[in-house]
Amino acid sequence: MLAVKRINDPVLAEKILADGQADMIAMGRALIADPELVNKAREGRLEDIRQCTGVNQDCIGRITRGGIVRCIQNPAAGEEKTLGWGRFSRQHAKRKSWWSAAVRADSRFAEIASTARA
């Protein structure tokens, strides 16, 4: 049995497995928001995981309009070829949290904002 649909927390995923509710967990948007989610969970760094907000405006929303995947939590999403993935740390997100929640930034802005000093 495969569990899907808004499972974006490794603690919840483990509980579902431990309770026998599923044999496997599928995480889509959670891995777009933080491609290192599994590694961070395995290393016990749960506080470093960038959480999917579930607003769907840049991931699912763009795809349905024929665009490429983006993510307000992960400005490198959809730009992995040029920016690489895992480049933007939670430290940058905390410093710029007002910006990531309020503005759908394009990749260039995200790149500049992520390197700015607080």
Biopython code that builds the backbone (N, CA, C, O; Angstrom):
import numpy as np
from Bio.PDB.StructureBuilder import StructureBuilder

atoms = [
    (1, "MET", "N", (0.845, -1.160, 0.000)),
    (1, "MET", "CA", (0.000, 0.000, 0.000)),
    (1, "MET", "C", (0.900, 1.236, 0.000)),
    (1, "MET", "O", (1.842, 1.331, 0.786)),
    (2, "LEU", "N", (0.601, 2.163, -0.878)),
    (2, "LEU", "CA", (1.352, 3.404, -1.017)),
    (2, "LEU", "C", (0.510, 4.560, -0.486)),
    (2, "LEU", "O", (-0.624, 4.749, -0.926)),
    (3, "ALA", "N", (1.048, 5.330, 0.448)),
    (3, "ALA", "CA", (0.351, 6.496, 0.993)),
    (3, "ALA", "C", (0.823, 7.750, 0.271)),
    (3, "ALA", "O", (2.024, 7.963, 0.103)),
    (4, "VAL", "N", (-0.119, 8.572, -0.153)),
    (4, "VAL", "CA", (0.169, 9.821, -0.864)),
    (4, "VAL", "C", (-0.713, 10.931, -0.300)),
    (4, "VAL", "O", (-1.527, 10.692, 0.592)),
    (5, "LYS", "N", (-0.548, 12.132, -0.819)),
    (5, "LYS", "CA", (-1.398, 13.284, -0.543)),
    (5, "LYS", "C", (-0.980, 14.043, 0.704)),
    (5, "LYS", "O", (-1.384, 13.709, 1.818)),
    (6, "ARG", "N", (-0.191, 15.036, 0.507)),
    (6, "ARG", "CA", (0.179, 16.019, 1.537)),
    (6, "ARG", "C", (0.903, 15.430, 2.737)),
    (6, "ARG", "O", (0.728, 15.884, 3.868)),
    (7, "ILE", "N", (1.718, 14.416, 2.477)),
    (7, "ILE", "CA", (2.587, 13.899, 3.531)),
    (7, "ILE", "C", (3.928, 14.596, 3.311)),
    (7, "ILE", "O", (4.699, 14.218, 2.429)),
    (8, "ASN", "N", (4.193, 15.615, 4.121)),
    (8, "ASN", "CA", (5.409, 16.411, 3.907)),
    (8, "ASN", "C", (6.282, 16.479, 5.147)),
    (8, "ASN", "O", (7.183, 17.312, 5.236)),
    (9, "ASP", "N", (6.018, 15.616, 6.085)),
    (9, "ASP", "CA", (6.757, 15.613, 7.340)),
    (9, "ASP", "C", (7.287, 14.201, 7.584)),
    (9, "ASP", "O", (6.502, 13.253, 7.628)),
    (10, "PRO", "N", (8.597, 14.042, 7.742)),
    (10, "PRO", "CA", (9.147, 12.704, 7.946)),
    (10, "PRO", "C", (8.649, 12.026, 9.223)),
    (10, "PRO", "O", (8.587, 10.798, 9.285)),
    (11, "VAL", "N", (8.298, 12.803, 10.228)),
    (11, "VAL", "CA", (7.761, 12.223, 11.463)),
    (11, "VAL", "C", (6.392, 11.603, 11.185)),
    (11, "VAL", "O", (6.107, 10.493, 11.635)),
    (12, "LEU", "N", (5.546, 12.320, 10.445)),
    (12, "LEU", "CA", (4.248, 11.784, 10.052)),
    (12, "LEU", "C", (4.418, 10.550, 9.168)),
    (12, "LEU", "O", (3.714, 9.556, 9.348)),
    (13, "ALA", "N", (5.334, 10.610, 8.231)),
    (13, "ALA", "CA", (5.592, 9.470, 7.344)),
    (13, "ALA", "C", (5.991, 8.234, 8.148)),
    (13, "ALA", "O", (5.491, 7.138, 7.893)),
    (14, "GLU", "N", (6.884, 8.405, 9.111)),
    (14, "GLU", "CA", (7.306, 7.281, 9.966)),
    (14, "GLU", "C", (6.139, 6.730, 10.770)),
    (14, "GLU", "O", (6.026, 5.516, 10.943)),
    (15, "LYS", "N", (5.269, 7.606, 11.263)),
    (15, "LYS", "CA", (4.117, 7.166, 12.050)),
    (15, "LYS", "C", (3.169, 6.339, 11.191)),
    (15, "LYS", "O", (2.670, 5.306, 11.636)),
    (16, "ILE", "N", (2.920, 6.780, 9.979)),
    (16, "ILE", "CA", (2.049, 6.049, 9.060)),
    (16, "ILE", "C", (2.605, 4.640, 8.818)),
    (16, "ILE", "O", (1.862, 3.659, 8.821)),
    (17, "LEU", "N", (3.913, 4.557, 8.609)),
    (17, "LEU", "CA", (4.549, 3.257, 8.398)),
    (17, "LEU", "C", (4.503, 2.398, 9.661)),
    (17, "LEU", "O", (4.170, 1.214, 9.603)),
    (18, "ALA", "N", (4.840, 3.000, 10.796)),
    (18, "ALA", "CA", (4.870, 2.265, 12.064)),
    (18, "ALA", "C", (3.485, 1.747, 12.456)),
    (18, "ALA", "O", (3.365, 0.666, 13.032)),
    (19, "ASP", "N", (2.446, 2.515, 12.146)),
    (19, "ASP", "CA", (1.075, 2.117, 12.472)),
    (19, "ASP", "C", (0.507, 1.094, 11.487)),
    (19, "ASP", "O", (-0.618, 0.622, 11.652)),
    (20, "GLY", "N", (1.296, 0.754, 10.458)),
    (20, "GLY", "CA", (0.846, -0.225, 9.477)),
    (20, "GLY", "C", (-0.194, 0.296, 8.509)),
    (20, "GLY", "O", (-0.882, -0.488, 7.855)),
    (21, "GLN", "N", (-0.319, 1.616, 8.408)),
    (21, "GLN", "CA", (-1.307, 2.205, 7.500)),
    (21, "GLN", "C", (-0.841, 2.177, 6.050)),
    (21, "GLN", "O", (-1.654, 2.314, 5.137)),
    (22, "ALA", "N", (0.463, 1.999, 5.830)),
    (22, "ALA", "CA", (1.018, 1.945, 4.480)),
    (22, "ALA", "C", (2.350, 1.213, 4.515)),
    (22, "ALA", "O", (2.981, 1.080, 5.563)),
    (23, "ASP", "N", (2.761, 0.742, 3.342)),
    (23, "ASP", "CA", (4.066, 0.088, 3.199)),
    (23, "ASP", "C", (5.115, 1.042, 2.637)),
    (23, "ASP", "O", (6.313, 0.850, 2.841)),
    (24, "MET", "N", (4.653, 2.072, 1.928)),
    (24, "MET", "CA", (5.533, 3.073, 1.319)),
    (24, "MET", "C", (4.873, 4.437, 1.417)),
    (24, "MET", "O", (3.650, 4.550, 1.500)),
    (25, "ILE", "N", (5.699, 5.464, 1.404)),
    (25, "ILE", "CA", (5.223, 6.850, 1.440)),
    (25, "ILE", "C", (5.707, 7.553, 0.174)),
    (25, "ILE", "O", (6.870, 7.417, -0.207)),
    (26, "ALA", "N", (4.827, 8.295, -0.470)),
    (26, "ALA", "CA", (5.206, 9.116, -1.625)),
    (26, "ALA", "C", (5.194, 10.579, -1.197)),
    (26, "ALA", "O", (4.203, 11.072, -0.660)),
    (27, "MET", "N", (6.301, 11.260, -1.442)),
    (27, "MET", "CA", (6.396, 12.692, -1.137)),
    (27, "MET", "C", (6.786, 13.412, -2.425)),
    (27, "MET", "O", (7.886, 13.217, -2.943)),
    (28, "GLY", "N", (5.898, 14.229, -2.929)),
    (28, "GLY", "CA", (6.176, 14.969, -4.151)),
    (28, "GLY", "C", (6.591, 16.393, -3.864)),
    (28, "GLY", "O", (7.764, 16.747, -3.982)),
    (29, "ARG", "N", (5.621, 17.210, -3.486)),
    (29, "ARG", "CA", (5.898, 18.630, -3.254)),
    (29, "ARG", "C", (6.897, 18.835, -2.120)),
    (29, "ARG", "O", (7.670, 19.792, -2.142)),
    (30, "ALA", "N", (6.885, 17.943, -1.131)),
    (30, "ALA", "CA", (7.846, 18.057, -0.029)),
    (30, "ALA", "C", (9.282, 17.973, -0.538)),
    (30, "ALA", "O", (10.167, 18.655, -0.022)),
    (31, "LEU", "N", (9.511, 17.140, -1.546)),
    (31, "LEU", "CA", (10.859, 16.995, -2.098)),
    (31, "LEU", "C", (11.210, 18.106, -3.084)),
    (31, "LEU", "O", (12.386, 18.359, -3.343)),
    (32, "ILE", "N", (10.205, 18.763, -3.628)),
    (32, "ILE", "CA", (10.472, 19.956, -4.438)),
    (32, "ILE", "C", (10.928, 21.083, -3.505)),
    (32, "ILE", "O", (11.882, 21.802, -3.803)),
    (33, "ALA", "N", (10.233, 21.224, -2.374)),
    (33, "ALA", "CA", (10.587, 22.266, -1.399)),
    (33, "ALA", "C", (11.969, 22.028, -0.807)),
    (33, "ALA", "O", (12.721, 22.978, -0.592)),
    (34, "ASP", "N", (12.309, 20.775, -0.543)),
    (34, "ASP", "CA", (13.622, 20.454, 0.026)),
    (34, "ASP", "C", (14.100, 19.106, -0.497)),
    (34, "ASP", "O", (13.759, 18.067, 0.068)),
    (35, "PRO", "N", (14.890, 19.113, -1.574)),
    (35, "PRO", "CA", (15.386, 17.867, -2.149)),
    (35, "PRO", "C", (16.247, 17.041, -1.177)),
    (35, "PRO", "O", (16.461, 15.850, -1.404)),
    (36, "GLU", "N", (16.730, 17.655, -0.118)),
    (36, "GLU", "CA", (17.554, 16.960, 0.872)),
    (36, "GLU", "C", (16.739, 16.465, 2.073)),
    (36, "GLU", "O", (17.315, 16.046, 3.077)),
    (37, "LEU", "N", (15.413, 16.510, 1.981)),
    (37, "LEU", "CA", (14.544, 16.138, 3.093)),
    (37, "LEU", "C", (14.891, 14.769, 3.664)),
    (37, "LEU", "O", (15.029, 14.633, 4.880)),
    (38, "VAL", "N", (15.031, 13.770, 2.832)),
    (38, "VAL", "CA", (15.303, 12.411, 3.316)),
    (38, "VAL", "C", (16.646, 12.349, 4.039)),
    (38, "VAL", "O", (16.746, 11.754, 5.112)),
    (39, "ASN", "N", (17.671, 12.956, 3.461)),
    (39, "ASN", "CA", (18.988, 12.947, 4.107)),
    (39, "ASN", "C", (18.966, 13.685, 5.444)),
    (39, "ASN", "O", (19.551, 13.225, 6.425)),
    (40, "LYS", "N", (18.291, 14.826, 5.477)),
    (40, "LYS", "CA", (18.203, 15.600, 6.724)),
    (40, "LYS", "C", (17.457, 14.812, 7.792)),
    (40, "LYS", "O", (17.852, 14.820, 8.958)),
    (41, "ALA", "N", (16.375, 14.128, 7.401)),
    (41, "ALA", "CA", (15.619, 13.318, 8.361)),
    (41, "ALA", "C", (16.481, 12.162, 8.871)),
    (41, "ALA", "O", (16.502, 11.879, 10.069)),
    (42, "ARG", "N", (17.177, 11.510, 7.976)),
    (42, "ARG", "CA", (18.045, 10.388, 8.355)),
    (42, "ARG", "C", (19.126, 10.833, 9.339)),
    (42, "ARG", "O", (19.504, 10.081, 10.238)),
    (43, "GLU", "N", (19.621, 12.063, 9.162)),
    (43, "GLU", "CA", (20.679, 12.602, 10.031)),
    (43, "GLU", "C", (20.119, 13.261, 11.290)),
    (43, "GLU", "O", (20.884, 13.765, 12.112)),
    (44, "GLY", "N", (18.796, 13.265, 11.451)),
    (44, "GLY", "CA", (18.179, 13.862, 12.634)),
    (44, "GLY", "C", (18.116, 15.376, 12.604)),
    (44, "GLY", "O", (17.942, 16.008, 13.646)),
    (45, "ARG", "N", (18.253, 15.966, 11.428)),
    (45, "ARG", "CA", (18.237, 17.427, 11.298)),
    (45, "ARG", "C", (16.860, 17.918, 10.854)),
    (45, "ARG", "O", (16.738, 18.622, 9.851)),
    (46, "LEU", "N", (15.840, 17.546, 11.597)),
    (46, "LEU", "CA", (14.463, 17.878, 11.227)),
    (46, "LEU", "C", (14.224, 19.382, 11.161)),
    (46, "LEU", "O", (13.445, 19.849, 10.330)),
    (47, "GLU", "N", (14.884, 20.140, 12.028)),
    (47, "GLU", "CA", (14.687, 21.600, 12.037)),
    (47, "GLU", "C", (15.271, 22.269, 10.796)),
    (47, "GLU", "O", (14.946, 23.424, 10.519)),
    (48, "ASP", "N", (16.116, 21.581, 10.050)),
    (48, "ASP", "CA", (16.705, 22.145, 8.834)),
    (48, "ASP", "C", (15.850, 21.908, 7.590)),
    (48, "ASP", "O", (16.155, 22.437, 6.521)),
    (49, "ILE", "N", (14.798, 21.127, 7.717)),
    (49, "ILE", "CA", (13.967, 20.802, 6.559)),
    (49, "ILE", "C", (13.089, 21.995, 6.198)),
    (49, "ILE", "O", (12.387, 22.549, 7.044)),
    (50, "ARG", "N", (13.142, 22.381, 4.913)),
    (50, "ARG", "CA", (12.262, 23.436, 4.401)),
    (50, "ARG", "C", (10.905, 22.813, 4.129)),
    (50, "ARG", "O", (10.793, 21.922, 3.288)),
    (51, "GLN", "N", (9.889, 23.260, 4.814)),
    (51, "GLN", "CA", (8.556, 22.680, 4.699)),
    (51, "GLN", "C", (7.801, 23.222, 3.483)),
    (51, "GLN", "O", (7.852, 24.415, 3.185)),
    (52, "CYS", "N", (7.110, 22.332, 2.797)),
    (52, "CYS", "CA", (6.203, 22.727, 1.730)),
    (52, "CYS", "C", (5.036, 23.483, 2.364)),
    (52, "CYS", "O", (4.460, 23.024, 3.349)),
    (53, "THR", "N", (4.690, 24.636, 1.801)),
    (53, "THR", "CA", (3.579, 25.425, 2.339)),
    (53, "THR", "C", (2.230, 24.947, 1.831)),
    (53, "THR", "O", (1.195, 25.274, 2.412)),
    (54, "GLY", "N", (2.234, 24.176, 0.753)),
    (54, "GLY", "CA", (0.994, 23.634, 0.218)),
    (54, "GLY", "C", (0.140, 24.617, -0.555)),
    (54, "GLY", "O", (-1.024, 24.331, -0.836)),
    (55, "VAL", "N", (0.691, 25.775, -0.906)),
    (55, "VAL", "CA", (-0.125, 26.760, -1.619)),
    (55, "VAL", "C", (-0.295, 26.436, -3.106)),
    (55, "VAL", "O", (-1.201, 26.959, -3.754)),
    (56, "ASN", "N", (0.557, 25.591, -3.638)),
    (56, "ASN", "CA", (0.459, 25.114, -5.025)),
    (56, "ASN", "C", (0.586, 26.187, -6.095)),
    (56, "ASN", "O", (0.330, 25.897, -7.264)),
    (57, "GLN", "N", (0.962, 27.392, -5.759)),
    (57, "GLN", "CA", (1.003, 28.440, -6.774)),
    (57, "GLN", "C", (2.178, 28.294, -7.727)),
    (57, "GLN", "O", (2.062, 28.656, -8.898)),
    (58, "ASP", "N", (3.291, 27.780, -7.266)),
    (58, "ASP", "CA", (4.445, 27.677, -8.147)),
    (58, "ASP", "C", (4.748, 26.256, -8.604)),
    (58, "ASP", "O", (5.342, 26.079, -9.668)),
    (59, "CYS", "N", (4.369, 25.255, -7.854)),
    (59, "CYS", "CA", (4.657, 23.885, -8.288)),
    (59, "CYS", "C", (3.542, 23.392, -9.206)),
    (59, "CYS", "O", (3.707, 23.384, -10.426)),
    (60, "ILE", "N", (2.436, 22.991, -8.649)),
    (60, "ILE", "CA", (1.314, 22.474, -9.426)),
    (60, "ILE", "C", (0.695, 23.567, -10.291)),
    (60, "ILE", "O", (0.345, 23.327, -11.447)),
    (61, "GLY", "N", (0.563, 24.760, -9.734)),
    (61, "GLY", "CA", (-0.044, 25.864, -10.469)),
    (61, "GLY", "C", (0.659, 26.181, -11.779)),
    (61, "GLY", "O", (0.003, 26.390, -12.799)),
    (62, "ARG", "N", (1.966, 26.218, -11.763)),
    (62, "ARG", "CA", (2.720, 26.511, -12.993)),
    (62, "ARG", "C", (2.620, 25.380, -14.009)),
    (62, "ARG", "O", (2.499, 25.619, -15.211)),
    (63, "ILE", "N", (2.671, 24.148, -13.516)),
    (63, "ILE", "CA", (2.603, 23.006, -14.427)),
    (63, "ILE", "C", (1.267, 22.994, -15.165)),
    (63, "ILE", "O", (1.226, 22.739, -16.369)),
    (64, "THR", "N", (0.184, 23.266, -14.454)),
    (64, "THR", "CA", (-1.137, 23.254, -15.092)),
    (64, "THR", "C", (-1.290, 24.368, -16.122)),
    (64, "THR", "O", (-2.156, 24.297, -16.995)),
    (65, "ARG", "N", (-0.445, 25.402, -16.021)),
    (65, "ARG", "CA", (-0.467, 26.487, -17.007)),
    (65, "ARG", "C", (0.633, 26.321, -18.049)),
    (65, "ARG", "O", (0.912, 27.242, -18.816)),
    (66, "GLY", "N", (1.265, 25.132, -18.074)),
    (66, "GLY", "CA", (2.290, 24.856, -19.082)),
    (66, "GLY", "C", (3.674, 25.360, -18.724)),
    (66, "GLY", "O", (4.562, 25.359, -19.577)),
    (67, "GLY", "N", (3.884, 25.786, -17.497)),
    (67, "GLY", "CA", (5.189, 26.287, -17.074)),
    (67, "GLY", "C", (6.059, 25.199, -16.462)),
    (67, "GLY", "O", (5.711, 24.018, -16.480)),
    (68, "ILE", "N", (7.184, 25.615, -15.924)),
    (68, "ILE", "CA", (8.071, 24.676, -15.247)),
    (68, "ILE", "C", (7.867, 24.782, -13.741)),
    (68, "ILE", "O", (7.367, 25.789, -13.238)),
    (69, "VAL", "N", (8.256, 23.742, -13.037)),
    (69, "VAL", "CA", (8.097, 23.707, -11.585)),
    (69, "VAL", "C", (8.941, 24.793, -10.933)),
    (69, "VAL", "O", (10.107, 24.984, -11.278)),
    (70, "ARG", "N", (8.351, 25.482, -10.012)),
    (70, "ARG", "CA", (9.028, 26.442, -9.130)),
    (70, "ARG", "C", (8.552, 26.150, -7.716)),
    (70, "ARG", "O", (7.664, 25.322, -7.517)),
    (71, "CYS", "N", (9.134, 26.819, -6.742)),
    (71, "CYS", "CA", (8.719, 26.617, -5.354)),
    (71, "CYS", "C", (9.064, 27.869, -4.554)),
    (71, "CYS", "O", (10.186, 28.371, -4.631)),
    (72, "ILE", "N", (8.097, 28.373, -3.785)),
    (72, "ILE", "CA", (8.374, 29.571, -2.997)),
    (72, "ILE", "C", (9.316, 29.279, -1.835)),
    (72, "ILE", "O", (9.902, 30.204, -1.274)),
    (73, "GLN", "N", (9.471, 28.013, -1.464)),
    (73, "GLN", "CA", (10.402, 27.635, -0.405)),
    (73, "GLN", "C", (11.784, 27.306, -0.950)),
    (73, "GLN", "O", (12.767, 27.377, -0.213)),
    (74, "ASN", "N", (11.877, 26.949, -2.226)),
    (74, "ASN", "CA", (13.143, 26.536, -2.832)),
    (74, "ASN", "C", (13.343, 27.271, -4.158)),
    (74, "ASN", "O", (12.903, 26.784, -5.199)),
    (75, "PRO", "N", (13.990, 28.418, -4.140)),
    (75, "PRO", "CA", (14.157, 29.207, -5.360)),
    (75, "PRO", "C", (14.978, 28.511, -6.449)),
    (75, "PRO", "O", (14.966, 28.955, -7.597)),
    (76, "ALA", "N", (15.684, 27.439, -6.114)),
    (76, "ALA", "CA", (16.454, 26.707, -7.118)),
    (76, "ALA", "C", (15.591, 25.691, -7.871)),
    (76, "ALA", "O", (16.029, 25.156, -8.889)),
    (77, "ALA", "N", (14.374, 25.416, -7.391)),
    (77, "ALA", "CA", (13.494, 24.452, -8.062)),
    (77, "ALA", "C", (13.191, 24.923, -9.478)),
    (77, "ALA", "O", (12.801, 26.070, -9.697)),
    (78, "GLY", "N", (13.375, 24.032, -10.422)),
    (78, "GLY", "CA", (13.175, 24.360, -11.826)),
    (78, "GLY", "C", (14.393, 24.990, -12.471)),
    (78, "GLY", "O", (14.430, 25.157, -13.690)),
    (79, "GLU", "N", (15.379, 25.338, -11.684)),
    (79, "GLU", "CA", (16.608, 25.966, -12.180)),
    (79, "GLU", "C", (17.835, 25.161, -11.768)),
    (79, "GLU", "O", (18.936, 25.702, -11.668)),
    (80, "GLU", "N", (17.638, 23.866, -11.530)),
    (80, "GLU", "CA", (18.735, 23.025, -11.058)),
    (80, "GLU", "C", (19.915, 23.004, -12.026)),
    (80, "GLU", "O", (21.069, 22.918, -11.607)),
    (81, "LYS", "N", (19.623, 23.081, -13.302)),
    (81, "LYS", "CA", (20.702, 23.039, -14.294)),
    (81, "LYS", "C", (21.636, 24.244, -14.165)),
    (81, "LYS", "O", (22.847, 24.112, -14.342)),
    (82, "THR", "N", (21.083, 25.404, -13.862)),
    (82, "THR", "CA", (21.921, 26.603, -13.760)),
    (82, "THR", "C", (22.317, 26.930, -12.326)),
    (82, "THR", "O", (23.435, 27.382, -12.079)),
    (83, "LEU", "N", (21.402, 26.703, -11.373)),
    (83, "LEU", "CA", (21.682, 27.073, -9.987)),
    (83, "LEU", "C", (22.150, 25.901, -9.129)),
    (83, "LEU", "O", (22.779, 26.094, -8.089)),
    (84, "GLY", "N", (21.840, 24.698, -9.569)),
    (84, "GLY", "CA", (22.126, 23.532, -8.739)),
    (84, "GLY", "C", (21.078, 23.402, -7.671)),
    (84, "GLY", "O", (20.409, 24.382, -7.343)),
    (85, "TRP", "N", (20.911, 22.199, -7.107)),
    (85, "TRP", "CA", (19.920, 22.041, -6.048)),
    (85, "TRP", "C", (20.636, 21.936, -4.722)),
    (85, "TRP", "O", (21.797, 21.535, -4.648)),
    (86, "GLY", "N", (19.919, 22.305, -3.678)),
    (86, "GLY", "CA", (20.489, 22.276, -2.343)),
    (86, "GLY", "C", (21.388, 23.465, -2.043)),
    (86, "GLY", "O", (22.067, 23.481, -1.016)),
    (87, "ARG", "N", (21.401, 24.454, -2.918)),
    (87, "ARG", "CA", (22.278, 25.613, -2.743)),
    (87, "ARG", "C", (21.749, 26.590, -1.697)),
    (87, "ARG", "O", (22.527, 27.270, -1.028)),
    (88, "PHE", "N", (20.435, 26.659, -1.557)),
    (88, "PHE", "CA", (19.832, 27.622, -0.663)),
    (88, "PHE", "C", (19.520, 26.954, 0.664)),
    (88, "PHE", "O", (18.705, 26.034, 0.722)),
    (89, "SER", "N", (20.151, 27.403, 1.711)),
    (89, "SER", "CA", (19.992, 26.761, 3.020)),
    (89, "SER", "C", (18.821, 27.362, 3.784)),
    (89, "SER", "O", (18.303, 28.419, 3.424)),
    (90, "ARG", "N", (18.414, 26.671, 4.846)),
    (90, "ARG", "CA", (17.344, 27.177, 5.705)),
    (90, "ARG", "C", (17.764, 28.499, 6.346)),
    (90, "ARG", "O", (16.921, 29.345, 6.644)),
    (91, "GLN", "N", (19.064, 28.672, 6.557)),
    (91, "GLN", "CA", (19.559, 29.925, 7.123)),
    (91, "GLN", "C", (19.151, 31.089, 6.221)),
    (91, "GLN", "O", (18.706, 32.128, 6.709)),
    (92, "HIS", "N", (19.303, 30.916, 4.903)),
    (92, "HIS", "CA", (18.877, 31.964, 3.979)),
    (92, "HIS", "C", (17.376, 32.145, 4.056)),
    (92, "HIS", "O", (16.887, 33.275, 4.042)),
    (93, "ALA", "N", (16.635, 31.049, 4.137)),
    (93, "ALA", "CA", (15.172, 31.143, 4.189)),
    (93, "ALA", "C", (14.716, 31.894, 5.439)),
    (93, "ALA", "O", (13.784, 32.695, 5.368)),
    (94, "LYS", "N", (15.361, 31.648, 6.584)),
    (94, "LYS", "CA", (14.980, 32.352, 7.807)),
    (94, "LYS", "C", (15.238, 33.844, 7.661)),
    (94, "LYS", "O", (14.412, 34.672, 8.047)),
    (95, "ARG", "N", (16.390, 34.174, 7.100)),
    (95, "ARG", "CA", (16.735, 35.577, 6.938)),
    (95, "ARG", "C", (15.788, 36.276, 5.978)),
    (95, "ARG", "O", (15.503, 37.463, 6.133)),
    (96, "LYS", "N", (15.305, 35.551, 5.001)),
    (96, "LYS", "CA", (14.475, 36.132, 3.961)),
    (96, "LYS", "C", (13.047, 35.600, 4.010)),
    (96, "LYS", "O", (12.355, 35.612, 2.992)),
    (97, "SER", "N", (12.597, 35.138, 5.160)),
    (97, "SER", "CA", (11.294, 34.484, 5.226)),
    (97, "SER", "C", (10.157, 35.411, 4.817)),
    (97, "SER", "O", (9.200, 34.960, 4.187)),
    (98, "TRP", "N", (10.237, 36.683, 5.154)),
    (98, "TRP", "CA", (9.206, 37.630, 4.752)),
    (98, "TRP", "C", (9.075, 37.670, 3.245)),
    (98, "TRP", "O", (7.982, 37.814, 2.696)),
    (99, "TRP", "N", (10.205, 37.539, 2.597)),
    (99, "TRP", "CA", (10.252, 37.636, 1.136)),
    (99, "TRP", "C", (9.723, 36.383, 0.499)),
    (99, "TRP", "O", (8.968, 36.468, -0.470)),
    (100, "SER", "N", (10.092, 35.200, 1.008)),
    (100, "SER", "CA", (9.649, 33.970, 0.367)),
    (100, "SER", "C", (8.164, 33.754, 0.553)),
    (100, "SER", "O", (7.524, 33.125, -0.290)),
    (101, "ALA", "N", (7.601, 34.259, 1.633)),
    (101, "ALA", "CA", (6.177, 34.083, 1.867)),
    (101, "ALA", "C", (5.358, 35.117, 1.101)),
    (101, "ALA", "O", (4.211, 34.846, 0.745)),
    (102, "ALA", "N", (5.914, 36.276, 0.845)),
    (102, "ALA", "CA", (5.135, 37.367, 0.276)),
    (102, "ALA", "C", (5.292, 37.535, -1.230)),
    (102, "ALA", "O", (4.405, 38.085, -1.882)),
    (103, "VAL", "N", (6.391, 37.077, -1.784)),
    (103, "VAL", "CA", (6.681, 37.378, -3.183)),
    (103, "VAL", "C", (7.034, 36.114, -3.948)),
    (103, "VAL", "O", (7.810, 35.294, -3.455)),
    (104, "ARG", "N", (6.494, 35.943, -5.113)),
    (104, "ARG", "CA", (6.938, 34.859, -5.988)),
    (104, "ARG", "C", (8.115, 35.415, -6.783)),
    (104, "ARG", "O", (7.942, 36.064, -7.815)),
    (105, "ALA", "N", (9.294, 35.148, -6.284)),
    (105, "ALA", "CA", (10.498, 35.719, -6.888)),
    (105, "ALA", "C", (10.962, 34.888, -8.070)),
    (105, "ALA", "O", (10.847, 33.662, -8.063)),
    (106, "ASP", "N", (11.479, 35.551, -9.068)),
    (106, "ASP", "CA", (12.058, 34.780, -10.159)),
    (106, "ASP", "C", (13.446, 34.309, -9.750)),
    (106, "ASP", "O", (13.955, 34.738, -8.714)),
    (107, "SER", "N", (14.056, 33.461, -10.517)),
    (107, "SER", "CA", (15.319, 32.825, -10.130)),
    (107, "SER", "C", (16.436, 33.832, -9.919)),
    (107, "SER", "O", (17.243, 33.672, -9.003)),
    (108, "ARG", "N", (16.496, 34.836, -10.725)),
    (108, "ARG", "CA", (17.566, 35.827, -10.603)),
    (108, "ARG", "C", (17.460, 36.568, -9.275)),
    (108, "ARG", "O", (18.460, 36.749, -8.580)),
    (109, "PHE", "N", (16.252, 36.994, -8.923)),
    (109, "PHE", "CA", (16.056, 37.677, -7.654)),
    (109, "PHE", "C", (16.413, 36.758, -6.496)),
    (109, "PHE", "O", (17.064, 37.178, -5.540)),
    (110, "ALA", "N", (15.981, 35.498, -6.586)),
    (110, "ALA", "CA", (16.267, 34.519, -5.530)),
    (110, "ALA", "C", (17.768, 34.334, -5.364)),
    (110, "ALA", "O", (18.268, 34.240, -4.243)),
    (111, "GLU", "N", (18.480, 34.282, -6.472)),
    (111, "GLU", "CA", (19.934, 34.101, -6.399)),
    (111, "GLU", "C", (20.595, 35.292, -5.710)),
    (111, "GLU", "O", (21.481, 35.112, -4.874)),
    (112, "ILE", "N", (20.174, 36.491, -6.053)),
    (112, "ILE", "CA", (20.745, 37.703, -5.438)),
    (112, "ILE", "C", (20.376, 37.778, -3.969)),
    (112, "ILE", "O", (21.233, 38.063, -3.132)),
    (113, "ALA", "N", (19.104, 37.527, -3.637)),
    (113, "ALA", "CA", (18.642, 37.619, -2.251)),
    (113, "ALA", "C", (19.311, 36.582, -1.364)),
    (113, "ALA", "O", (19.571, 36.846, -0.190)),
    (114, "SER", "N", (19.592, 35.407, -1.911)),
    (114, "SER", "CA", (20.183, 34.354, -1.090)),
    (114, "SER", "C", (21.624, 34.637, -0.715)),
    (114, "SER", "O", (22.131, 34.069, 0.253)),
    (115, "THR", "N", (22.285, 35.491, -1.449)),
    (115, "THR", "CA", (23.690, 35.799, -1.147)),
    (115, "THR", "C", (23.842, 37.111, -0.389)),
    (115, "THR", "O", (24.950, 37.471, 0.009)),
    (116, "ALA", "N", (22.739, 37.830, -0.185)),
    (116, "ALA", "CA", (22.794, 39.115, 0.524)),
    (116, "ALA", "C", (23.097, 38.905, 2.006)),
    (116, "ALA", "O", (22.676, 37.909, 2.595)),
    (117, "ARG", "N", (23.794, 39.802, 2.578)),
    (117, "ARG", "CA", (24.094, 39.751, 4.021)),
    (117, "ARG", "C", (22.956, 40.417, 4.784)),
    (117, "ARG", "O", (22.420, 41.443, 4.367)),
    (118, "ALA", "N", (22.600, 39.806, 5.914)),
    (118, "ALA", "CA", (21.509, 40.375, 6.742)),
    (118, "ALA", "C", (22.008, 41.633, 7.419)),
    (118, "ALA", "O", (21.262, 42.274, 8.159)),
]
sb = StructureBuilder()
sb.init_structure("model")
sb.init_model(0)
sb.init_chain("A")
sb.init_seg("    ")
for serial, (resi, resn, name, xyz) in enumerate(atoms, 1):
    if name == "N":
        sb.init_residue(resn, " ", resi, " ")
    sb.init_atom(name, np.array(xyz, "f"), 0.0, 1.0, " ", f" {name:<3s}", serial, name[0])
structure = sb.get_structure()
